[in-house]
């Protein structure tokens, strides 16, 4: 499609009577844009689940263009509107390992504010860059009293506040707002009813019971104008904060991205996405789940209104936290498609707009789960890592290919469509059926921090210093995004995300490499030019390889341990594994795990009474591996998993700190792991028949 729409023109927002029809090569999805006149209240549901809204909160109809955070465009490229920047002094063709966080919330996220978060987007970026910020508990003036600082700065980050309620939260939390003192806003802030303090589930249940009704006319006005204007104002603030903290000098110390979260939560199941823009040329308003409650239509609008229509604008979406989706996140469904050809076009849309997924965050690991219906292969002991519903009684049942509800309350069901390993195989099955793989994605991780503390992932960090509530022991500090990019700039990092040369970690800054190809040599681990040779002889993580019937490819996997800091020493590496997936007999999703470097370190090597770094393992690991069951006529997908030596989990450290003066019921609970094996996951490599 030609790019004819001029930069920074307002996107089209249909009226309450207009029906938005998507035709993506036959994919038809119709949605009604609902506005204030369609309903009188907006139901707020908190604790990271966000925005089951009725009526759209007055943001669907009419309205002027966005706030225009960057009015001075004198330094822009005339063709695209993208601001110029200096070339980075540090740049390498074999690419740098950069670490960041692309999933963080601040005070304008509806749930975060009720957790006493007062952090602004600017505060969050300052924290990521190594400055100290103040968190709850709040003083009488509503200001933070708890100074916090990251253990070491990040390379890049994005604020991803829940877009559905930008307007309402802004109006109800800004003391200068004309509706600040309304009954609805007082209720939201907790002044009209009691908010139960406690763990994640109890807060969700409290808000679910109370439903925190906000009267639409009272807050947004009968025409919804106040909420639309407030949404645009805050969207401008997000853009300005990203611009203010983006290092455009040749130092290239820190990179920011304009972003938001699309927070669709059907039946308390999590199918959220984070939308990341390449640069400062963005949509005038976010396309959120109230505007567009069908994810595929959202992706199509994002492509049509940004990528294909607005010069300089480019966006991608990141599905996240799929382990609480009740079987929904990776279902191969295409609403409105009437034939395999139409399904293929819809699958291609998803693959192009969602090149990566979030493997892990505070709500747990989404890699895999043992014992799922329709999944073959031996038990993988490392699949038990950080599962949020691990303590649920009774355990959630298998969805068995269907969908459930209530995962965010610890109920619902689990399914192979909730986890990225089996989703990769589901993508291969779809490719066999319709010729397109909708789940050809790379891996990242992030925090989903709701206090603005980007990259706060140390097991000894804030979580271990916060309120020691025993039932929070099924959460964790979250993970980090890793990319291999030529330099620390928006274009270089965004390109890495698009080509899937990415990895996720459970917190440590492990640096993994993963390549495959028939040009990979068996002695690569001994060569000083190993990375140059790997790029020359194969494809890196995120790549695709066509099988050679006459020559079996080799896989090269290597990793460096986290360098650590004096305050937070890192653990050595234990082993590298390669995980393989393919479609087996009768459509069974087959998976296998192979150790390719290092060896398992016994749990007993860790002292859980001192939590000292294990005196075992290695600083670096490397292996060249050949699949013993390689079949050039069968598509398969492979990724590497790098595992650290065992270390104390944050909950164990907390119990040691508080045992004398604040003993916790869950300290000593056999359900709570005392140790963990931190890890990194590389994006996959797909090997297809010729």
C-alpha positions as CSV (number, residue, x, y, z in Angstrom):
1,X,0.0,0.0,0.0
2,X,1.3,3.5,-0.8
3,X,1.9,5.8,2.1
4,X,-0.3,8.8,1.2
5,X,-1.5,9.9,4.6
6,X,0.6,12.9,5.8
7,X,2.4,12.5,9.2
8,X,0.6,13.4,12.4
9,X,-2.8,13.6,10.9
10,X,-5.7,12.4,13.1
11,X,-6.7,8.7,12.9
12,X,-10.3,8.0,11.9
13,X,-12.5,7.3,14.9
14,X,-16.0,6.1,13.8
15,X,-19.0,7.5,15.5
16,X,-21.3,5.6,17.8
17,X,-23.5,4.6,14.8
18,X,-20.7,3.8,12.4
19,X,-19.6,0.2,12.0
20,X,-15.9,-0.5,11.4
21,X,-15.5,-3.4,9.0
22,X,-12.2,-5.1,8.5
23,X,-11.5,-6.9,5.2
24,X,-8.0,-8.4,5.2
25,X,-8.2,-10.4,2.1
26,X,-11.5,-11.8,3.2
27,X,-11.1,-11.6,7.0
28,X,-14.1,-9.7,8.1
29,X,-14.6,-8.6,11.6
30,X,-17.2,-6.1,12.6
31,X,-17.2,-4.1,15.8
32,X,-19.5,-1.4,17.2
33,X,-17.7,1.6,18.7
34,X,-19.6,2.3,21.8
35,X,-19.6,5.7,23.5
36,X,-21.0,7.5,26.5
37,X,-24.6,7.4,25.2
38,X,-24.5,3.7,25.0
39,X,-24.1,3.2,28.8
40,X,-24.0,5.2,32.0
41,X,-21.1,3.6,33.8
42,X,-17.6,2.2,33.3
43,X,-16.6,-0.7,35.4
44,X,-13.0,-0.6,36.6
45,X,-11.4,-4.0,37.5
46,X,-8.0,-3.8,39.1
47,X,-4.8,-5.6,40.1
48,X,-3.2,-6.0,36.7
49,X,-6.3,-7.3,35.0
50,X,-7.7,-3.9,33.8
51,X,-10.7,-2.4,32.2
52,X,-13.8,-4.5,31.8
53,X,-15.6,-1.5,30.5
54,X,-19.2,-1.0,29.4
55,X,-19.8,1.9,27.1
56,X,-16.2,2.8,26.2
57,X,-15.8,5.6,28.7
58,X,-16.5,8.3,26.2
59,X,-13.5,7.8,23.9
60,X,-15.1,6.5,20.8
61,X,-16.8,9.3,19.0
62,X,-15.3,12.5,17.4
63,X,-12.5,14.5,18.9
64,X,-9.7,16.5,17.6
65,X,-6.2,15.3,16.8
66,X,-3.7,14.4,19.5
67,X,-1.9,16.8,21.8
68,X,1.2,17.0,19.6
69,X,3.9,16.4,22.2
70,X,6.6,17.6,19.8
71,X,5.6,20.8,18.1
72,X,9.1,21.9,17.1
73,X,9.7,19.7,14.0
74,X,12.5,21.7,12.5
75,X,15.0,18.8,12.9
76,X,12.6,16.3,11.3
77,X,13.1,14.4,8.1
78,X,10.6,16.1,5.8
79,X,9.5,12.8,4.3
80,X,8.6,11.0,7.5
81,X,8.6,13.5,10.4
82,X,11.2,11.4,12.2
83,X,13.6,13.5,14.3
84,X,17.2,13.1,13.4
85,X,19.8,11.8,15.8
86,X,23.6,11.5,15.9
87,X,25.2,8.2,14.8
88,X,26.2,6.1,17.8
89,X,29.9,6.1,18.5
90,X,29.7,2.4,19.6
91,X,28.5,0.2,16.8
92,X,29.4,-3.4,15.8
93,X,28.3,-5.5,12.9
94,X,28.2,-8.7,15.1
95,X,25.8,-6.8,17.4
96,X,25.7,-5.9,21.0
97,X,23.7,-7.5,23.8
98,X,21.4,-4.8,25.1
99,X,19.0,-5.2,28.0
100,X,15.7,-3.4,28.6
101,X,12.1,-3.6,29.9
102,X,9.1,-3.1,27.5
103,X,6.3,-3.6,30.1
104,X,6.0,-1.1,32.9
105,X,3.1,0.8,34.5
106,X,3.0,4.2,36.3
107,X,0.4,6.1,38.2
108,X,-1.9,6.7,35.2
109,X,-2.5,2.9,35.0
110,X,-5.8,2.4,36.7
111,X,-4.7,-0.5,38.9
112,X,-1.3,0.9,39.7
113,X,-2.7,4.1,41.2
114,X,-4.8,2.1,43.7
115,X,-1.6,0.3,44.8
116,X,-0.3,3.8,45.9
117,X,1.9,4.2,42.8
118,X,2.5,7.9,42.1
119,X,5.4,7.3,39.7
120,X,5.2,9.3,36.5
121,X,6.6,8.1,33.1
122,X,9.5,10.5,33.6
123,X,10.2,9.0,37.0
124,X,10.2,5.5,35.5
125,X,12.8,6.5,32.9
126,X,14.9,8.2,35.5
127,X,14.8,5.0,37.6
128,X,15.8,2.9,34.6
129,X,18.8,5.2,34.0
130,X,20.0,4.7,37.6
131,X,18.4,7.6,39.5
132,X,16.7,7.2,42.8
133,X,12.9,7.6,43.0
134,X,10.5,7.5,45.9
135,X,7.8,4.8,46.2
136,X,5.1,4.0,48.7
137,X,4.3,4.1,51.5
138,X,3.0,7.6,51.0
139,X,3.2,10.4,53.5
140,X,0.3,12.7,54.5
141,X,0.9,14.8,51.3
142,X,0.6,11.7,49.1
143,X,4.3,11.6,48.3
144,X,6.5,8.5,48.3
145,X,8.8,7.9,51.3
146,X,10.7,4.8,50.2
147,X,13.8,5.6,48.1
148,X,14.6,2.9,45.4
149,X,17.4,2.7,42.8
150,X,18.0,0.0,40.2
151,X,21.1,-2.2,40.7
152,X,22.4,-1.0,37.3
153,X,20.9,1.0,34.5
154,X,19.1,-0.5,31.6
155,X,19.9,0.2,27.9
156,X,16.3,0.8,26.8
157,X,12.8,0.8,28.1
158,X,9.1,1.8,27.4
159,X,6.3,2.9,29.6
160,X,3.2,0.8,28.8
161,X,0.3,2.2,30.8
162,X,-3.2,0.6,30.3
163,X,-4.6,2.8,27.5
164,X,-8.3,2.0,28.2
165,X,-8.6,4.4,31.1
166,X,-6.1,7.2,30.5
167,X,-8.8,9.8,30.5
168,X,-10.8,8.7,33.6
169,X,-7.7,8.1,35.7
170,X,-6.2,11.4,34.7
171,X,-9.4,13.3,35.6
172,X,-9.9,11.5,38.9
173,X,-6.3,11.8,40.1
174,X,-5.4,15.4,39.0
175,X,-6.5,17.8,41.8
176,X,-6.9,20.5,39.2
177,X,-9.5,18.5,37.3
178,X,-13.1,19.9,37.3
179,X,-14.4,16.4,38.3
180,X,-11.8,15.6,40.9
181,X,-14.3,16.0,43.8
182,X,-17.2,14.1,42.2
183,X,-18.6,11.0,43.9
184,X,-17.2,8.8,41.1
185,X,-13.7,10.0,41.5
186,X,-13.8,9.9,45.3
187,X,-15.0,6.3,44.9
188,X,-12.1,5.5,42.6
189,X,-9.6,6.9,44.9
190,X,-11.0,4.8,47.8
191,X,-12.6,7.7,49.7
192,X,-16.2,6.4,49.2
193,X,-15.5,2.8,50.1
194,X,-12.9,0.7,51.7
195,X,-10.2,-0.9,49.5
196,X,-9.0,-4.2,51.0
197,X,-5.3,-4.2,51.2
198,X,-3.4,-7.4,50.7
199,X,-2.2,-9.8,48.0
200,X,-3.0,-9.8,44.3
201,X,-6.0,-12.1,44.5
202,X,-7.6,-10.3,47.5
203,X,-7.4,-6.9,45.8
204,X,-8.9,-8.3,42.6
205,X,-11.7,-9.9,44.5
206,X,-12.4,-6.8,46.5
207,X,-12.6,-4.7,43.3
208,X,-14.6,-7.3,41.5
209,X,-17.2,-7.3,44.3
210,X,-17.4,-3.5,44.6
211,X,-17.0,-2.9,40.8
212,X,-16.0,0.7,41.5
213,X,-18.7,2.3,39.3
214,X,-17.8,5.5,37.6
215,X,-20.7,7.5,36.2
216,X,-19.9,8.4,32.6
217,X,-21.8,11.6,32.5
218,X,-20.4,12.8,35.8
219,X,-16.7,12.2,34.8
220,X,-16.5,12.3,31.1
221,X,-19.5,14.5,30.3
222,X,-22.5,13.6,28.3
223,X,-20.6,13.7,25.0
224,X,-17.4,12.1,26.5
225,X,-15.3,15.1,25.6
226,X,-13.5,15.4,28.9
227,X,-12.2,11.9,28.8
228,X,-11.1,12.1,25.2
229,X,-9.3,15.4,25.9
230,X,-7.7,13.9,29.0
231,X,-6.6,10.8,27.1
232,X,-4.9,12.8,24.4
233,X,-3.2,15.0,27.0
234,X,-1.8,12.0,28.8
235,X,-0.8,10.3,25.6
236,X,1.2,13.5,24.8
237,X,2.8,13.3,28.2
238,X,3.9,9.7,27.5
239,X,5.4,10.8,24.2
240,X,7.2,13.8,25.8
241,X,8.7,11.7,28.6
242,X,10.1,9.2,26.0
243,X,11.6,12.1,24.0
244,X,13.0,13.8,27.1
245,X,15.0,10.7,28.1
246,X,16.1,9.4,24.7
247,X,19.8,10.0,24.3
248,X,20.1,11.3,20.8
249,X,23.8,12.1,21.3
250,X,26.6,9.8,19.9
251,X,26.9,8.3,23.4
252,X,23.7,6.4,22.9
253,X,23.4,5.5,26.6
254,X,19.7,5.1,26.8
255,X,16.8,4.5,24.4
256,X,13.1,5.0,25.0
257,X,10.1,3.9,23.0
258,X,6.6,5.4,22.9
259,X,4.2,2.6,23.9
260,X,1.0,1.6,25.6
261,X,-0.8,-1.6,26.7
262,X,-3.9,-3.0,25.0
263,X,-5.6,-4.7,27.9
264,X,-8.3,-7.0,26.7
265,X,-9.5,-9.3,29.6
266,X,-12.4,-11.4,28.4
267,X,-14.0,-13.3,31.3
268,X,-11.0,-12.5,33.5
269,X,-8.6,-14.2,31.0
270,X,-5.5,-12.3,30.0
271,X,-4.9,-11.6,26.3
272,X,-3.1,-8.3,26.7
273,X,-0.6,-6.8,24.2
274,X,2.0,-4.1,24.5
275,X,2.1,-1.8,21.4
276,X,5.6,-0.4,20.7
277,X,6.3,2.3,18.2
278,X,9.6,2.6,16.4
279,X,10.0,6.3,16.9
280,X,8.1,9.5,17.9
281,X,5.7,9.4,14.9
282,X,2.7,7.7,16.5
283,X,-1.0,7.5,16.3
284,X,-3.0,10.4,17.8
285,X,-4.7,8.1,20.2
286,X,-4.0,4.5,21.3
287,X,-6.2,1.8,19.7
288,X,-7.3,0.1,23.0
289,X,-9.6,-2.8,23.9
290,X,-12.7,-0.6,24.5
291,X,-12.3,0.9,21.0
292,X,-11.5,-2.5,19.5
293,X,-12.3,-5.7,21.5
294,X,-11.1,-8.0,18.7
295,X,-7.3,-8.4,18.7
296,X,-7.0,-9.2,15.0
297,X,-9.0,-6.1,14.1
298,X,-6.8,-4.1,16.4
299,X,-3.7,-5.4,14.6
300,X,-5.2,-4.6,11.2
301,X,-6.1,-1.0,12.3
302,X,-2.6,-0.6,13.8
303,X,-1.1,-1.7,10.4
304,X,-3.6,0.3,8.3
305,X,-3.5,3.5,10.3
306,X,0.2,3.6,11.3
307,X,2.4,1.2,9.3
308,X,0.8,1.6,5.9
309,X,-0.8,5.0,6.1
310,X,1.4,7.4,8.1
311,X,4.9,8.1,6.8
312,X,7.4,7.4,9.6
313,X,5.0,5.5,11.8
314,X,5.7,1.9,12.5
315,X,4.4,-0.3,15.3
316,X,4.4,-3.9,16.5
317,X,2.4,-5.7,19.2
318,X,3.7,-8.0,21.9
319,X,1.4,-10.6,23.4
320,X,2.3,-11.1,27.0
321,X,1.7,-13.2,30.1
322,X,-0.1,-15.9,28.1
323,X,0.0,-18.3,31.1
324,X,-3.3,-16.7,32.4
325,X,-5.2,-16.7,29.1
326,X,-7.5,-19.7,29.8
327,X,-6.6,-21.2,26.5
328,X,-7.2,-18.0,24.5
329,X,-3.9,-16.4,23.6
330,X,-2.7,-18.9,21.0
331,X,-5.9,-20.3,19.6
332,X,-5.9,-20.6,15.8
333,X,-9.1,-18.7,15.2
334,X,-9.8,-16.0,12.7
335,X,-13.1,-14.3,13.2
336,X,-15.0,-13.8,10.0
337,X,-12.7,-15.9,7.8
338,X,-14.7,-18.1,5.5
339,X,-12.0,-20.2,3.8
340,X,-8.4,-21.4,4.3
341,X,-7.2,-18.6,2.0
342,X,-8.9,-16.0,4.2
343,X,-7.5,-17.7,7.3
344,X,-4.0,-17.6,5.8
345,X,-4.2,-13.9,5.2
346,X,-5.4,-13.4,8.8
347,X,-2.5,-15.6,10.1
348,X,-0.1,-13.6,8.0
349,X,-1.4,-10.4,9.6
350,X,-0.8,-11.8,13.1
351,X,2.7,-13.0,12.2
352,X,3.7,-9.7,10.7
353,X,2.4,-7.5,13.6
354,X,3.3,-9.8,16.5
355,X,6.9,-10.8,15.8
356,X,7.8,-11.4,19.5
357,X,6.0,-12.6,22.7
358,X,6.7,-12.1,26.4
359,X,8.1,-15.3,27.8
360,X,8.1,-14.2,31.5
361,X,7.1,-11.4,33.8
362,X,6.0,-10.9,37.5
363,X,2.9,-13.1,36.9
364,X,5.1,-16.0,36.0
365,X,6.8,-18.0,33.2
366,X,4.9,-18.9,30.0
367,X,7.3,-21.2,28.4
368,X,5.8,-24.6,29.1
369,X,3.8,-26.8,31.4
370,X,4.0,-30.6,31.9
371,X,1.1,-32.9,31.4
372,X,-1.0,-30.9,29.0
373,X,-3.6,-32.7,26.8
374,X,-2.3,-33.2,23.2
375,X,1.4,-32.7,24.1
376,X,3.9,-35.5,23.8
377,X,7.4,-35.9,25.0
378,X,9.0,-36.7,28.4
379,X,8.6,-34.5,31.5
380,X,10.7,-31.4,31.5
381,X,11.7,-30.7,35.1
382,X,12.4,-27.0,34.3
383,X,8.8,-26.4,33.1
384,X,7.8,-26.0,36.8
385,X,9.6,-22.7,36.9
386,X,7.6,-19.7,38.4
387,X,4.0,-20.7,37.7
388,X,1.6,-18.2,39.3
389,X,-1.2,-20.7,39.9
390,X,1.2,-23.3,41.3
391,X,-0.5,-23.0,44.8
392,X,-4.1,-23.0,43.5
393,X,-6.4,-25.5,45.3
394,X,-7.8,-27.3,43.5
395,X,-5.3,-27.1,40.6
396,X,-6.8,-25.6,37.5
397,X,-8.0,-28.3,35.1
398,X,-6.9,-28.7,31.5
399,X,-9.0,-26.7,29.0
400,X,-8.5,-29.6,26.6
401,X,-8.6,-27.3,23.6
402,X,-11.4,-25.2,24.8
403,X,-11.4,-21.9,26.8
404,X,-12.1,-21.1,30.4
405,X,-12.6,-18.1,32.6
406,X,-11.3,-16.6,35.8
407,X,-7.5,-17.3,35.5
408,X,-6.8,-13.9,37.0
409,X,-8.6,-15.0,40.2
410,X,-6.6,-18.2,40.4
411,X,-9.3,-20.2,38.8
412,X,-10.0,-21.0,35.1
413,X,-8.1,-23.7,33.2
414,X,-4.7,-24.3,31.6
415,X,-4.1,-25.3,28.0
416,X,-1.4,-25.9,25.5
417,X,-2.6,-22.7,23.9
418,X,-1.4,-20.8,27.0
419,X,2.3,-21.6,26.6
420,X,4.8,-20.4,24.0
421,X,6.6,-23.8,23.5
422,X,3.4,-25.5,22.3
423,X,2.2,-22.4,20.5
424,X,5.3,-22.7,18.3
425,X,4.2,-26.2,17.4
426,X,0.7,-25.0,16.8
427,X,2.1,-22.6,14.3
428,X,3.8,-25.4,12.5
429,X,0.5,-27.3,12.4
430,X,-1.3,-24.2,11.0
431,X,1.5,-23.9,8.4
432,X,0.7,-27.4,7.3
433,X,-3.0,-26.7,7.1
434,X,-3.1,-23.2,5.5
435,X,0.4,-22.4,4.4
436,X,1.1,-19.7,7.0
437,X,2.5,-19.8,10.5
438,X,0.7,-17.2,12.7
439,X,3.0,-18.0,15.7
440,X,6.4,-17.4,14.2
441,X,7.6,-15.3,17.1
442,X,10.7,-14.6,19.0
443,X,11.0,-14.3,22.8
444,X,11.5,-11.5,25.3
445,X,10.7,-11.0,29.0
446,X,9.9,-8.0,31.0
447,X,8.7,-7.0,34.5
448,X,5.1,-5.7,34.3
449,X,6.1,-3.6,37.3
450,X,3.2,-1.5,38.5
451,X,5.3,1.0,40.4
452,X,7.5,2.3,37.6
453,X,10.6,0.4,38.6
454,X,11.8,-0.6,35.2
455,X,14.1,-3.6,35.2
456,X,13.9,-4.2,39.0
457,X,14.6,-7.9,38.7
458,X,17.2,-8.7,41.3
459,X,16.1,-11.5,43.7
460,X,17.6,-9.4,46.5
461,X,15.8,-6.2,45.3
462,X,12.6,-4.3,46.0
463,X,10.4,-7.4,46.1
464,X,12.5,-8.8,48.9
465,X,12.2,-5.5,50.7
466,X,8.5,-4.9,50.2
467,X,5.6,-6.1,52.2
468,X,6.2,-9.8,53.0
469,X,2.7,-11.2,52.3
470,X,2.9,-15.0,52.2
471,X,0.4,-15.5,49.4
472,X,2.5,-13.3,47.1
473,X,5.0,-16.1,47.0
474,X,3.6,-17.3,43.7
475,X,4.9,-14.2,42.0
476,X,8.4,-13.1,41.1
477,X,10.4,-10.0,40.2
478,X,10.0,-10.5,36.5
479,X,12.5,-10.6,33.6
480,X,14.3,-8.5,31.0
481,X,14.2,-8.1,27.3
482,X,17.5,-8.9,25.5
483,X,18.3,-7.9,21.9
484,X,21.2,-8.3,19.7
485,X,21.5,-4.9,17.9
486,X,24.3,-3.0,16.1
487,X,23.9,0.0,18.4
488,X,21.7,1.4,21.2
489,X,19.2,3.3,19.1
490,X,15.5,3.1,18.4
491,X,16.0,1.9,14.8
492,X,18.6,-0.7,15.7
493,X,16.6,-2.1,18.6
494,X,13.2,-2.0,16.7
495,X,14.9,-3.8,13.8
496,X,16.1,-6.5,16.2
497,X,12.6,-6.9,17.6
498,X,11.2,-7.3,14.1
499,X,13.8,-9.8,12.9
500,X,13.4,-11.7,16.2
501,X,17.0,-11.5,17.2
502,X,15.9,-11.3,20.8
503,X,16.0,-13.2,24.0
504,X,14.4,-13.1,27.4
505,X,15.9,-13.7,30.8
506,X,14.3,-14.3,34.2
507,X,16.3,-11.4,35.5
508,X,20.1,-12.0,35.1
509,X,21.9,-10.4,32.2
510,X,22.9,-13.6,30.6
511,X,24.1,-13.2,27.0
512,X,23.1,-16.2,24.9
513,X,23.9,-16.8,21.2
514,X,22.1,-19.3,19.0
515,X,22.7,-20.1,15.3
516,X,21.9,-22.9,12.9
517,X,23.1,-23.8,9.4
518,X,24.8,-26.3,7.2
519,X,27.8,-23.9,7.1
520,X,28.3,-24.1,10.9
521,X,31.5,-25.9,11.6
522,X,31.9,-28.5,14.4
523,X,34.9,-26.6,15.9
524,X,33.2,-23.3,16.2
525,X,33.5,-23.2,20.0
526,X,37.3,-23.2,19.7
527,X,37.5,-20.4,17.1
528,X,38.2,-16.8,18.0
529,X,36.0,-15.7,15.1
530,X,33.1,-17.9,16.2
531,X,30.4,-15.2,15.9
532,X,31.6,-13.9,12.5
533,X,31.7,-17.5,11.3
534,X,28.3,-18.3,12.7
535,X,26.7,-15.3,10.9
536,X,28.5,-16.4,7.7
537,X,27.6,-20.1,7.9
538,X,24.1,-20.0,9.3
539,X,21.1,-18.0,10.6
540,X,20.9,-16.4,14.1
541,X,18.0,-16.7,16.6
542,X,14.8,-15.7,15.0
543,X,15.9,-16.9,11.6
544,X,14.5,-19.5,9.2
545,X,16.4,-22.3,7.5
546,X,15.5,-24.4,4.5
547,X,16.5,-28.0,5.1
548,X,19.1,-29.5,2.8
549,X,18.2,-33.1,2.0
550,X,21.9,-34.0,1.6
551,X,23.4,-32.2,4.7
552,X,22.2,-32.0,8.3
553,X,22.5,-28.5,9.9
554,X,24.5,-27.9,13.0
555,X,23.3,-25.7,15.9
556,X,25.7,-23.4,17.7
557,X,24.7,-22.3,21.2
558,X,26.9,-20.2,23.5
559,X,26.4,-18.0,26.5
560,X,28.2,-15.6,28.9
561,X,27.2,-15.4,32.5
562,X,25.8,-12.2,34.0
563,X,28.8,-10.0,35.0
564,X,26.9,-9.0,38.2
565,X,27.8,-6.2,40.5
566,X,29.4,-6.0,44.0
567,X,26.0,-5.6,45.6
568,X,24.3,-8.3,43.5
569,X,26.8,-11.0,42.5
570,X,25.7,-13.3,39.7
571,X,25.6,-17.0,39.6
572,X,27.6,-19.1,37.2
573,X,26.1,-21.0,34.3
574,X,25.0,-24.6,34.7
575,X,24.1,-25.8,31.1
576,X,22.7,-24.9,27.7
577,X,19.7,-26.9,26.4
578,X,18.1,-27.0,23.0
579,X,14.4,-27.4,22.9
580,X,12.8,-29.0,19.8
581,X,9.2,-29.0,18.7
582,X,7.3,-30.6,15.8
583,X,3.9,-32.0,14.8
584,X,3.8,-35.7,15.5
585,X,1.5,-38.5,14.6
586,X,-2.2,-37.7,14.9
587,X,-1.5,-34.1,15.4
588,X,0.2,-34.5,18.8
589,X,2.5,-31.6,19.7
590,X,5.9,-33.2,20.2
591,X,8.7,-31.6,22.2
592,X,12.1,-32.7,23.4
593,X,14.9,-31.1,25.4
594,X,18.6,-31.8,24.8
595,X,21.6,-30.9,27.0
596,X,24.3,-29.5,24.7
597,X,26.8,-27.9,27.0
598,X,27.5,-28.1,30.7
599,X,25.9,-30.4,33.2
600,X,23.3,-30.3,36.0
601,X,24.6,-29.0,39.3
602,X,23.0,-30.8,42.3
603,X,20.6,-28.8,44.4
604,X,22.7,-29.6,47.4
605,X,25.5,-27.3,46.1
606,X,23.4,-24.3,47.2
607,X,23.3,-23.4,50.9
608,X,19.8,-22.0,51.5
609,X,20.9,-20.8,55.0
610,X,23.4,-18.4,53.5
611,X,22.3,-18.0,49.9
612,X,25.9,-17.6,48.9
613,X,26.8,-17.9,45.2
614,X,27.3,-21.6,44.2
615,X,30.9,-22.6,43.8
616,X,30.2,-24.6,40.6
617,X,29.3,-23.9,37.0
618,X,31.1,-21.8,34.4
619,X,31.5,-18.3,33.2
620,X,30.9,-19.3,29.6
621,X,29.3,-22.2,27.9
622,X,29.4,-23.3,24.3
623,X,28.2,-26.3,22.3
624,X,27.8,-27.4,18.7
625,X,24.9,-29.9,18.3
626,X,23.3,-32.0,15.6
627,X,19.8,-33.2,16.0
628,X,20.0,-37.0,16.2
629,X,16.5,-37.3,14.8
630,X,16.7,-34.7,12.1
631,X,14.2,-35.2,9.2
632,X,14.7,-32.9,6.3
633,X,11.1,-33.6,5.2
634,X,9.5,-32.5,8.5
635,X,9.3,-28.9,9.7
636,X,10.7,-28.3,13.2
637,X,11.4,-25.4,15.5
638,X,14.3,-25.1,17.9
639,X,15.3,-22.7,20.6
640,X,18.1,-22.6,23.3
641,X,17.6,-22.3,27.0
642,X,20.5,-21.2,29.1
643,X,20.3,-22.3,32.8
644,X,22.2,-20.8,35.8
645,X,23.4,-22.8,38.8
646,X,20.8,-22.9,41.6
647,X,20.3,-19.8,43.7
648,X,18.0,-18.7,46.5
649,X,14.6,-17.6,45.4
650,X,13.5,-14.1,46.6
651,X,11.0,-15.6,49.0
652,X,13.8,-17.6,50.7
653,X,15.9,-14.5,51.1
654,X,12.9,-12.7,52.5
655,X,12.2,-15.4,55.0
656,X,15.8,-15.3,56.2
657,X,15.6,-11.5,56.6
658,X,12.3,-11.6,58.6
659,X,12.5,-14.9,60.4
660,X,13.2,-13.3,63.8
661,X,10.9,-10.3,63.9
662,X,8.3,-11.1,61.3
663,X,7.9,-14.8,60.7
664,X,5.7,-15.6,57.7
665,X,3.3,-18.5,57.4
666,X,4.7,-19.5,54.0
667,X,8.2,-19.7,55.2
668,X,8.8,-23.4,55.2
669,X,5.7,-24.1,53.2
670,X,6.7,-27.1,51.0
671,X,4.8,-25.6,48.0
672,X,7.1,-22.6,47.9
673,X,10.4,-23.3,46.1
674,X,13.4,-22.5,48.2
675,X,15.7,-22.3,45.1
676,X,15.5,-21.4,41.5
677,X,17.5,-21.9,38.3
678,X,17.5,-18.5,36.6
679,X,17.6,-18.7,32.9
680,X,17.6,-17.1,29.4
681,X,15.6,-18.2,26.4
682,X,16.7,-17.4,22.9
683,X,14.3,-16.8,20.1
684,X,13.6,-19.9,18.0
685,X,15.0,-21.0,14.6
686,X,12.6,-22.6,12.2
687,X,13.9,-25.4,9.9
688,X,11.5,-26.2,7.0
689,X,11.5,-28.8,4.3
690,X,12.8,-27.7,0.9
